[in-house]
Amino acid sequence: VLVQVAYRRRLLEVLLDLILVSLAYYAAYLLRFEGDLKANFDMFVKSLPIMIAAQIVSGYFFGIYKGVWASTGINDLINYGKAVTTATILAVLVLLGLYRFVGFSRAVFAIYWVLMLLFMSASRVSFRLLDEGVRKRNLQGRKALIYGAGMGGQLTLREIEGNKALGLRVVGFIDDNESLKGRRIRGYSVLG
């Protein structure tokens, strides 16, 4: 059952990227040619499958489909940048080999790179935002202050938020470093 669920989830991630690539590439053409695709629609149609294939292969190579979106971090965003950059370069090289890049606009690929990086990052980070929003809404359990606003305290916070069986809800941090008083860490105040 777990293998089937994981397989279906990965399939949905690939399908999402297929949609995102198509949207980003189409939007890049629209932006580059100011909404008039009549003269360039044939180029778009010929190159879209190459763009999709390059992005999926690159995403697989950089482990994009192995991550847990609810815990997306900076390293994941860097990998998204690597995957989108590699896919864009790969697609350009394939188009260069197949069509000598005749009739294709370089600007389309630069615009695509920016849009796809934004789309991919936003889609993954949105799951983390939703996950953290749901965790913070937990208003049940005994109130708890975490002593220490450093890495240990932040790990404790993640454990409390993720483990409902503890029966705790965090209201803030306390720390022996006076300069942290009044600051916010992961959305919680350092109270004293």
Summary of the structure (lengths in Angstrom):
residues: 192
radius of gyration: 22.3
end to end distance: 47.9
largest distance: 66.8
contacts: 524
relative contact order: 0.10
helix: 69%
strand: 9%
